């Protein structure tokens, strides 16, 4: 099989002149669509440690009908599940699906048992009928029939620590590259025992392997919030990025490829934030390397320097540029998103924030922010003009395509207040320079790749604004803060008429390509069959030629896995001919 070239040289990406997105000068990007959508909830929380920190939810196609649904944490009561009606409206079916009634905190999604149905992990402080208690996190297994079953206890993931109701944020990811989704729960309590790494056993149970994080080497008790698995150094094994609060510094845990991690924060020149809370990742400068953005508190009078933007230099090295980029002052930052909202080919940043009660009225009615990427290393904040107007105590935040029109919509979850749904109007109001591509990844044919292509990197090459571009996105919904977005990769393509190439680099090292793809579509790319040696989606003469060229070697054409390319591999390839 073709081997990955993760660190591609992207065509002229660093020297492209910025062509402003139409939204900067035209109609607003967003409208408040809360009332019309039917997605409505007023969050409430009490009776446990730091209730002012919570409010979240998750997007996902829970009934596999091709439309994104929304899971909402109630806070103190029964959670809600808004099923997409396919007409711009949603209906709450939380009762019918058996959603829990509890003191909910956050939600993240992932097909943990690889059955083709999206499951939900929910952090919880316990039941509403008694005081806060440990051991009540939920793993809601999707039964595929319009119901969930909480299997957290039998799966071994209901506790993050036995001593308290610890655990606000969690994320799925395949850290050991064995084809199933592992789980990380970030701990906020006054010891590192609350941060858990659970290895998926492949039988609907998990094993606590938290010792593999080597947290004893960190030297401080982390106040962990949002975790995320993503390969940052090109070796395919995903690192663990974790935003951490109260001066414990956000952390860059390098994956050693043997099941263990090491805290490489200092050597990587990351972790400069004083109060890390939310986080997101994206290739903000289109250089083929994923960068990391962490939200924090901007309070210069006490030397709190705000959000941090860590630009990836390769080889586990970063350069912090938030001040120069103009994205440091986000008030009291919580969740953040990396999306090309205006489809100009550059990843933008949205962030929500607001008062937690810690500083009186200092951050009261602090607005959410929308930084549009200028393509030259700087961003322009334009939230109000673009209609992303939210002045409540935002916590969680998700992006999803609620109406399947190709642009990404947003929900902001408010602590002790109503959530807000913002519909992206780009493809309703703008012209031909707002083309796009939205990809789903199907790994059902590949047992060694995690569901939905978790951990895959996708490169799209196209010509727009008169220049050739190759731009990168990653399949890593992760955790923004108590919230997770839809399982897709999304590209804005400006005025591109056609996509020259889509290149999917799977976590198992194989590659799938598609060429001459029309723009403006949602499409699914399946992981390569073993005999598709050139990754073009069909097994034919070119694959036969590749196999013969590797005859009697231990090459990538070893379909049967016996260590040598021989007649058994030829027979396997011919059995799949033209599929």
C-alpha positions in Angstrom: 0.0 0.0 0.0 1.0 3.6 -0.5 2.7 5.0 2.6 1.8 8.4 4.1 3.7 11.6 3.5 2.1 13.5 6.4 4.3 16.5 6.3 3.6 17.6 2.7 5.1 20.6 1.0 2.0 22.6 0.3 1.8 24.4 -3.0 2.7 28.1 -2.4 0.6 28.1 0.8 2.9 30.4 2.8 3.1 33.0 0.1 -0.5 33.3 -1.0 -2.0 36.7 -1.1 -5.1 37.0 1.1 -8.4 37.4 -0.8 -11.0 38.6 1.7 -14.0 36.4 2.3 -17.3 37.8 0.9 -18.7 37.9 4.4 -16.4 40.6 5.6 -18.0 43.2 3.4 -21.4 41.6 2.7 -24.3 40.3 4.7 -23.7 38.8 8.1 -22.5 35.2 8.3 -24.9 34.1 11.1 -28.5 34.6 12.3 -29.8 33.6 15.7 -31.9 30.6 14.7 -32.8 29.3 18.2 -36.5 29.9 18.1 -37.0 28.5 14.6 -34.9 25.4 15.2 -36.8 24.1 18.2 -33.4 23.4 19.9 -34.2 25.1 23.2 -32.9 24.4 26.7 -32.2 26.5 29.8 -29.2 25.1 31.7 -29.3 24.8 35.5 -26.7 23.2 37.8 -26.1 23.1 41.5 -25.1 20.8 44.4 -21.6 20.0 43.4 -18.1 21.6 43.0 -17.8 24.4 40.5 -21.4 24.3 39.0 -20.6 27.6 37.3 -18.2 25.9 35.0 -20.7 23.6 33.3 -22.9 23.6 30.2 -22.3 21.5 27.1 -23.5 19.1 24.4 -22.6 17.3 21.3 -23.6 16.9 17.6 -24.0 13.6 15.9 -26.2 11.6 13.5 -27.5 9.4 16.2 -30.2 7.7 14.1 -28.1 7.4 10.9 -30.6 9.2 8.7 -28.0 11.6 7.2 -28.9 14.6 9.4 -27.0 15.9 12.4 -28.8 15.7 15.8 -27.9 17.5 19.0 -27.4 16.1 22.5 -27.9 18.8 25.2 -26.8 18.6 28.9 -29.6 19.9 31.0 -27.4 20.4 34.1 -29.9 19.4 36.8 -32.6 17.2 35.2 -33.1 15.0 32.2 -30.7 15.6 29.2 -32.3 16.4 25.9 -31.8 14.8 22.4 -32.9 17.0 19.6 -33.5 14.8 16.5 -33.2 16.6 13.2 -36.4 16.7 11.2 -34.6 17.5 7.9 -36.6 20.7 7.4 -34.6 23.1 9.6 -36.4 22.1 12.8 -35.6 19.6 15.6 -37.7 17.6 18.0 -36.7 16.7 21.5 -36.8 12.9 21.9 -34.7 12.6 25.0 -37.4 10.8 27.0 -38.1 8.2 24.2 -34.3 7.5 23.9 -33.9 7.0 27.6 -31.6 9.9 28.4 -30.4 10.2 32.0 -31.7 12.5 34.7 -28.8 13.7 36.7 -26.3 16.5 37.4 -24.8 16.6 34.0 -21.6 18.3 33.0 -20.3 17.6 29.5 -20.8 15.3 26.5 -18.6 13.7 23.9 -19.4 11.2 21.1 -17.8 8.2 19.5 -18.7 4.7 18.2 -16.9 3.0 21.1 -18.1 -0.6 20.2 -17.7 -0.2 16.4 -21.2 -1.2 15.5 -22.0 1.7 13.2 -24.0 3.7 15.7 -22.7 6.8 17.5 -22.5 6.6 21.3 -22.2 9.3 23.9 -20.0 9.6 27.0 -21.4 12.1 29.6 -19.6 13.4 32.7 -21.9 13.6 35.7 -21.8 14.7 39.3 -24.5 12.2 40.3 -28.3 12.0 40.7 -30.6 15.0 41.2 -32.3 13.2 44.1 -29.3 13.3 46.4 -26.0 15.1 46.9 -23.1 15.0 44.5 -21.3 11.7 44.3 -18.5 9.9 42.4 -19.1 7.1 40.0 -22.0 8.4 37.9 -20.4 9.2 34.5 -22.5 7.7 31.7 -21.5 5.7 28.7 -24.7 5.7 26.6 -24.6 2.8 24.1 -26.6 3.5 21.0 -28.8 0.5 20.5 -29.7 1.4 16.9 -33.4 1.4 17.6 -33.9 4.9 18.9 -32.7 4.2 22.5 -29.6 4.4 24.6 -28.5 2.1 27.4 -26.0 3.4 30.1 -23.3 0.8 30.2 -20.6 2.9 32.0 -20.4 0.6 35.1 -20.1 -2.7 33.2 -17.6 -1.0 30.8 -15.5 0.3 33.7 -15.7 4.0 32.9 -18.3 5.4 35.4 -15.5 6.6 37.8 -12.8 9.1 37.2 -11.9 9.1 40.9 -13.6 7.4 43.8 -13.1 10.4 46.1 -15.2 13.1 44.4 -17.5 13.9 41.5 -14.4 14.8 39.5 -14.4 15.0 35.7 -15.8 17.8 33.5 -14.5 17.0 30.0 -13.7 13.8 28.1 -12.7 12.7 24.6 -12.5 9.5 22.5 -9.5 8.7 20.4 -7.5 5.7 19.2 -4.2 6.4 21.0 -2.8 2.8 20.5 -3.9 2.6 16.8 -5.6 -0.8 17.3 -8.8 0.3 15.5 -11.1 1.1 18.5 -11.8 4.2 20.4 -10.1 4.7 23.8 -11.3 7.3 26.3 -9.6 10.1 28.3 -11.4 11.9 31.1 -9.7 15.0 32.4 -9.6 15.5 36.2 -9.9 18.8 37.9 -9.7 17.7 41.6 -6.7 18.5 43.7 -4.7 15.5 42.6 -3.9 13.8 39.3 -5.9 10.7 40.2 -8.9 12.3 38.5 -7.4 12.2 35.0 -8.1 8.8 33.5 -6.9 7.0 30.4 -9.1 4.1 29.5 -7.9 1.6 26.9 -10.7 0.0 24.8 -10.6 -3.8 25.1 -12.8 -4.3 22.1 -15.6 -6.1 24.0 -17.5 -3.1 25.4 -15.2 -2.9 28.3 -12.2 -0.6 29.1 -9.0 -1.0 31.2 -7.7 1.8 33.3 -4.2 2.5 32.0 -3.8 6.0 33.5 -0.4 5.1 34.7 0.8 5.2 31.1 0.3 9.0 31.1 3.2 9.2 33.6 1.4 12.0 35.5 3.7 11.5 38.4 6.4 13.0 36.3 4.5 16.2 35.7 5.4 17.5 39.2 2.1 19.4 39.8 -1.5 18.4 40.4 -3.2 19.3 37.1 -6.5 21.1 36.9 -7.5 19.3 33.7 -10.3 20.5 31.5 -10.6 19.8 27.7 -8.6 16.8 26.3 -8.0 15.9 22.7 -6.1 13.1 20.8 -4.4 14.2 17.6 -1.1 13.3 15.9 1.0 16.5 16.0 4.4 15.2 14.9 3.6 13.1 11.9 4.3 9.6 13.3 0.6 8.6 13.2 0.3 8.0 16.9 -1.9 10.7 18.4 -0.6 13.0 21.1 -2.8 14.0 24.1 -3.4 17.7 24.3 -5.1 18.9 27.5 -6.1 22.4 28.6 -5.4 22.9 32.3 -6.5 25.6 34.6 -5.4 27.5 37.8 -1.7 27.9 36.8 -1.1 24.2 36.2 -0.5 25.0 32.5 -2.0 23.2 29.6 -0.1 20.0 28.7 1.4 18.4 25.6 1.7 14.7 26.2 3.7 13.0 23.4 2.6 9.5 22.4 5.6 7.3 22.6 4.0 4.7 20.3 4.3 1.9 22.9 1.2 2.7 24.9 2.8 5.4 27.1 3.0 9.1 27.0 5.5 11.7 28.3 4.9 15.3 29.3 6.8 17.2 26.6 5.2 20.6 27.4 8.4 22.5 28.3 10.5 21.0 25.5 7.7 21.8 23.0 7.5 25.4 24.2 3.8 25.0 24.8 1.7 25.5 28.0 2.2 29.3 28.3 -1.4 29.8 29.3 -2.1 30.7 32.9 -5.7 29.4 33.0 -6.3 27.0 30.2 -10.0 26.0 29.8 -11.1 25.2 26.3 -9.1 24.2 23.2 -9.2 23.5 19.5 -6.8 22.6 16.7 -6.4 23.6 13.1 -3.9 24.4 10.4 -4.2 28.1 10.7 -1.3 29.0 8.3 -1.9 26.3 5.7 1.6 24.9 6.1 0.5 21.2 6.5 1.0 21.1 10.3 -1.8 21.1 12.9 -1.6 24.0 15.3 -3.1 24.3 18.8 -5.3 27.0 20.3 -6.0 27.2 24.1 -8.5 29.6 25.7 -7.6 31.4 28.9 -8.3 34.6 30.8 -7.2 38.0 29.6 -6.6 40.1 32.7 -3.4 42.2 32.2 -3.6 43.9 35.6 -2.7 40.6 37.2 -0.5 39.4 34.4 -2.9 36.9 32.9 -2.1 37.1 29.2 -5.2 35.4 27.7 -5.5 32.8 24.9 -2.6 31.1 23.3 -2.0 30.1 19.7 0.8 27.5 19.4 2.0 27.3 15.8 3.5 23.9 15.0 7.1 24.0 13.8 7.4 20.2 13.4 9.3 17.8 15.6 7.2 18.5 18.7 8.1 22.2 18.6 5.7 25.2 18.8 5.9 29.0 18.5 3.3 30.9 20.6 2.0 33.9 18.5 -1.4 34.8 19.9 -0.5 38.5 20.5 0.9 39.0 17.0 -2.0 37.1 15.5 -4.6 39.2 17.4 -6.4 36.3 19.1 -5.1 36.7 22.7 -7.8 38.9 24.2 -10.9 36.7 24.4 -12.0 37.8 27.8 -12.8 34.9 30.1 -12.3 32.2 27.4 -14.1 28.8 27.5 -14.8 26.7 24.4 -13.3 27.4 21.0 -13.8 26.1 17.4 -11.6 25.9 14.3 -13.7 26.2 11.2 -13.5 27.9 7.8 -16.8 29.7 8.4 -16.6 32.0 5.3 -15.1 29.4 2.9 -12.1 31.4 1.9 -9.7 28.5 2.4 -8.4 29.6 5.8 -9.4 28.3 9.2 -11.1 30.8 11.4 -11.5 30.7 15.2 -14.7 31.2 17.3 -14.7 31.4 21.0 -17.3 31.7 23.7 -16.7 33.1 27.2 -18.2 34.9 30.1 -18.4 35.4 33.8 -17.9 32.4 36.1 -18.6 34.4 39.3 -14.9 34.5 40.2 -14.3 38.2 39.4 -17.6 39.9 40.2 -18.8 41.8 37.2 -15.5 42.0 35.4 -16.5 39.6 32.7 -20.2 40.1 33.0 -21.9 40.0 29.5 -18.6 39.4 27.9 -19.3 38.8 24.2 -18.3 35.7 22.2 -15.7 36.2 19.6 -15.2 35.3 15.9 -11.7 35.8 14.5 -11.7 35.6 10.7 -8.3 34.4 9.3 -6.6 37.0 7.1 -4.3 34.5 5.6 -1.2 36.4 6.6 -0.7 35.2 10.2 -3.3 37.6 11.6 -7.0 37.5 12.4 -9.8 40.1 12.4 -12.4 39.9 15.2 -15.8 40.4 13.6 -18.4 38.6 15.7 -21.0 41.3 16.0 -20.9 42.3 12.3 -21.2 38.7 11.4 -24.2 38.1 13.6 -22.5 35.8 16.2 -23.9 37.8 19.1 -23.8 36.1 22.4 -23.3 37.9 25.7 -24.3 35.3 28.2 -22.0 33.0 30.2 -21.0 30.7 27.4 -19.3 27.4 28.2 -19.5 24.7 25.6 -19.6 25.3 21.8 -20.1 23.0 18.8 -20.1 23.3 15.0 -22.3 21.2 12.8 -24.2 21.4 9.5 -27.7 21.5 10.7 -29.4 21.9 7.3 -26.9 20.0 5.1 -26.2 23.1 3.0 -22.4 22.9 3.2 -21.6 25.6 5.7 -21.1 25.1 9.4 -23.6 26.2 12.0 -22.9 26.9 15.7 -24.5 26.2 19.1 -23.3 28.0 22.2 -24.3 26.4 25.6 -24.8 28.9 28.4 -24.2 28.3 32.1 -27.4 28.9 34.0 -29.1 30.2 30.9 -30.5 29.4 27.5 -28.4 28.0 24.7 -28.2 29.8 21.4 -28.3 28.3 17.8 -26.6 30.3 15.1 -27.3 29.3 11.5 -24.6 30.0 9.0 -26.1 32.0 6.0 -23.1 31.9 3.8 -24.5 29.6 1.1 -27.8 31.5 1.2 -26.5 35.0 0.8 -23.1 34.8 -0.9 -21.9 34.1 -4.5 -19.7 31.6 -6.3 -16.6 32.3 -4.2 -17.9 30.3 -1.3 -17.5 26.7 -2.5 -17.0 23.9 -0.1 -16.5 20.1 0.5 -17.7 18.1 3.5 -16.4 14.6 4.0 -17.5 11.6 6.1 -15.1 8.8 6.5 -16.3 5.1 6.5 -13.9 2.6 8.1 -16.4 -0.3 8.4 -14.2 -2.4 6.0 -11.0 -1.8 8.1 -10.9 -3.3 11.6 -7.5 -1.6 12.2 -8.9 1.9 11.8 -11.1 3.5 14.4 -14.7 4.3 13.5 -15.5 7.3 11.4 -11.9 7.6 10.5 -10.9 9.1 13.8 -7.3 10.3 13.5 -7.3 10.5 9.7 -5.7 13.5 8.0 -7.2 14.8 4.7 -5.5 17.0 2.2 -7.4 18.7 -0.6 -5.6 20.2 -3.6 -7.5 22.8 -5.7 -7.0 26.1 -7.5 -8.8 29.1 -6.1 -8.2 32.8 -6.0 -5.9 32.2 -9.0 -3.4 30.0 -7.0 -2.9 26.3 -6.4 -3.6 25.3 -2.8 -3.2 22.2 -0.7 -5.0 22.5 2.6 -5.2 20.1 5.5 -8.0 19.1 7.9 -8.1 16.3 10.5 -10.8 14.0 11.7 -10.6 14.9 15.4 -13.9 16.2 16.9 -12.2 16.1 20.3 -13.5 18.3 23.2 -13.8 22.1 22.9 -15.0 22.4 26.4 -17.6 19.9 27.6 -18.8 19.7 24.0 -17.9 17.9 20.7 -18.8 18.7 17.1 -19.9 16.6 14.2 -17.7 13.8 12.8 -16.7 15.3 9.5 -13.9 17.2 7.8 -15.0 20.5 6.2 -13.2 22.6 3.6 -13.9 26.1 2.3 -12.7 26.3 -1.3 -13.5 29.9 -2.3 -14.0 30.0 -6.1 -12.5 26.6 -6.9 -14.3 25.0 -9.8 -13.1 21.4 -9.1 -11.0 19.6 -6.6 -7.9 18.2 -8.2 -7.2 15.7 -5.5 -8.5 14.5 -2.1 -5.9 12.5 -0.2 -6.9 10.7 2.9 -4.0 9.5 5.1 -5.5 6.9 7.4 -4.1 6.2 10.9 -3.0 2.7 9.8 -0.5 4.3 7.3 -2.6 3.6 4.2 -3.7 6.3 1.7 -6.9 6.8 -0.3 -7.1 9.3 -3.2 -9.8 10.7 -5.3 -9.2 13.0 -8.3 -11.3 15.5 -10.3 -14.0 15.8 -7.6 -16.8 18.3 -8.0 -17.1 21.0 -5.3 -20.1 21.7 -3.2 -21.0 18.3 -1.9 -21.1 16.1 1.2 -19.5 12.8 0.3 -18.2 9.7 2.0 -14.8 8.2 1.4 -14.3 4.6 2.5 -11.0 3.2 3.8 -9.0 1.4 1.2 -9.5 -2.4 0.7 -6.3 -4.3 1.2 -5.9 -4.9 -2.6 -6.3 -1.3 -3.6 -2.6 -0.7 -3.6 -2.7 2.8 -5.1 -5.7 4.0 -3.1 -7.7 5.1 -6.1 -10.9 3.4 -5.0 -10.9 0.4 -7.4 -8.8 -2.7 -7.7 -7.5 -3.1 -11.3 -4.4 -3.5 -13.5 -2.5 -0.7 -11.7 -2.8 -2.6 -8.4 -1.7 -5.8 -10.1 1.4 -4.1 -11.5 2.2 -2.8 -8.1 1.9 -6.2 -6.5 4.1 -7.8 -9.2 6.7 -5.1 -8.7 7.0 -6.2 -5.0 7.1 -10.0 -5.7 9.0 -12.0 -3.0 9.5 -8.9 -0.8 8.0 -7.9 2.5 6.2 -5.0 0.8 3.0 -3.1 1.2 1.4 -5.5 -1.2 1.5 -8.3 1.4 -2.3 -8.5 1.5 -2.5 -11.7 3.5 0.0 -10.6 6.1 2.3 -13.6 5.9 5.4 -11.5 5.5 6.0 -11.9 1.8 4.3 -10.9 -1.4 3.5 -14.1 -3.2 0.9 -16.2 -4.8 -1.5 -16.0 -1.9 -1.5 -12.2 -2.2 -2.1 -12.4 -6.0 -5.1 -14.7 -5.4 -6.5 -12.3 -2.8 -6.1 -9.4 -5.2 -7.8 -11.2 -8.1 -10.6 -12.2 -5.8 -11.4 -8.5 -5.3 -10.9 -7.5 -8.9 -12.9 -4.4 -10.0 -14.4 -4.0 -6.6 
